[in-house]
């Protein structure tokens, strides 16, 4: 396994990281389903919080790359929605998703947020359940695949 230096980052849609985020979201979340990333998919991006993990191999000639991302969209003062969680395929199983979720939960607590919800892909349920999320309601289809609403009460 390639040894990596990683850094958690917080950025907005004016950042150069946002362009890499769009590429990662398309590659991981849309292309495998035969879909594209549309303007409707990004309509709330400018009103959302963007977090990622940047990584660069131990080499001075390789530029840093965004290898994981997640978007948090405010629903009200105490409730945010987690959207568009993606980790580059070659970095799956290295704990980056867990690290990113733990970071954003701590960040949200500093804002006074007490509830985080999402529409999770059914294939990711075990991941989120291990992090303390609970399913709410029945399975539904979104972006052509099964999803379920999940929620977590955030506490310090």
C-alpha positions in Angstrom: 0.0 0.0 0.0 1.2 3.5 -0.9 2.0 5.5 2.2 0.1 8.8 2.2 0.1 12.1 4.0 -3.5 13.3 4.4 -5.2 16.4 5.6 -8.8 17.2 6.4 -10.0 20.4 4.7 -13.1 22.7 4.8 -13.7 24.6 1.5 -16.5 26.3 -0.5 -17.5 26.3 -4.1 -15.1 29.1 -5.0 -12.1 26.8 -4.1 -10.1 24.8 -6.5 -10.9 21.8 -4.3 -14.5 22.1 -5.4 -13.6 21.3 -9.0 -11.9 18.1 -7.8 -14.9 17.3 -5.6 -17.2 17.5 -8.7 -14.9 15.1 -10.5 -14.8 12.7 -7.5 -18.6 12.8 -7.1 -19.2 12.1 -10.8 -16.6 9.2 -10.9 -17.8 7.5 -7.6 -21.5 8.4 -7.3 -22.8 8.9 -10.8 -20.8 7.2 -13.6 -21.2 3.6 -12.1 -25.0 4.1 -12.3 -24.8 5.4 -15.9 -25.8 8.9 -14.7 -24.2 12.3 -15.0 -23.8 15.0 -12.4 -26.4 17.6 -13.3 -27.1 21.2 -12.3 -29.9 19.9 -10.2 -27.4 17.8 -8.2 -25.3 20.9 -7.4 -28.0 23.5 -6.9 -27.6 23.7 -3.2 -23.8 23.4 -3.2 -23.1 27.1 -2.7 -25.3 27.1 0.5 -23.6 24.0 1.9 -20.5 23.2 3.8 -17.9 21.1 2.0 -15.3 18.9 3.7 -12.7 16.6 2.2 -9.5 14.7 2.7 -6.5 15.7 0.6 -3.7 13.3 0.0 -0.4 13.4 -1.8 2.0 10.5 -2.2 5.5 11.1 -0.7 6.8 12.8 -3.9 7.5 16.5 -4.6 6.2 16.2 -8.2 2.7 14.8 -7.4 0.2 17.5 -6.6 -2.3 17.0 -3.7 -5.5 15.3 -4.7 -9.0 15.3 -3.1 -9.6 11.7 -2.3 -12.7 11.9 -0.1 -15.5 14.4 0.2 -18.8 15.1 1.9 -21.4 17.9 1.8 -23.4 19.2 4.7 -26.6 21.1 3.9 -28.3 23.1 6.6 -32.0 22.2 7.1 -32.4 24.6 10.1 -30.3 25.8 13.0 -30.0 22.4 14.7 -30.4 20.0 11.7 -28.1 19.3 8.8 -28.3 16.8 5.9 -25.2 14.8 4.9 -25.0 14.5 1.1 -22.7 13.2 -1.6 -20.2 11.2 0.6 -17.5 9.8 -1.7 -14.1 8.2 -1.2 -11.9 7.4 -4.2 -12.1 3.7 -5.0 -8.4 3.1 -4.5 -8.6 4.4 -0.9 -11.6 2.3 0.2 -11.0 0.4 3.4 -8.4 2.8 4.9 -10.7 4.5 7.4 -11.0 7.8 5.4 -14.8 7.8 5.5 -14.9 7.2 9.2 -12.4 9.9 9.8 -14.3 12.4 7.6 -17.6 11.7 9.3 -16.1 12.0 12.8 -14.6 15.3 11.8 -17.8 16.8 10.4 -19.8 15.6 13.4 -17.4 17.4 15.8 -17.6 20.5 13.6 -21.5 20.5 13.6 -21.5 20.2 17.4 -19.5 23.5 17.6 -22.4 25.1 15.6 -25.0 23.8 18.0 -26.3 21.2 15.5 -28.0 18.2 17.2 -29.3 16.1 14.3 -27.6 14.9 11.1 -29.8 13.1 8.5 -29.1 11.6 5.1 -30.4 9.5 2.3 -28.0 6.6 2.4 -27.4 4.1 -0.3 -28.6 0.7 0.9 -25.1 -0.7 0.1 -23.6 1.8 2.7 -26.0 1.0 5.6 -23.6 -1.1 7.6 -21.0 1.7 7.4 -23.4 4.3 8.8 -24.9 1.9 11.4 -21.4 1.3 12.8 -21.1 5.1 13.2 -24.3 5.3 15.2 -26.8 6.2 12.5 -30.3 4.7 12.6 -32.7 3.9 9.7 -36.0 5.8 9.5 -38.8 4.5 7.3 -38.9 2.3 4.3 -36.4 1.8 1.5 -37.0 4.1 -1.5 -35.4 4.5 -4.9 -33.2 7.6 -5.5 -30.8 8.0 -8.4 -32.0 4.6 -9.7 -30.9 2.6 -6.6 -32.3 1.7 -3.1 -31.7 4.3 -0.4 -32.9 4.6 3.2 -33.3 7.7 5.3 -30.9 7.7 8.3 -30.5 9.9 11.3 -28.2 10.5 14.2 -28.5 12.7 17.3 -25.2 14.5 17.8 -24.0 14.8 21.4 -20.7 15.9 22.8 
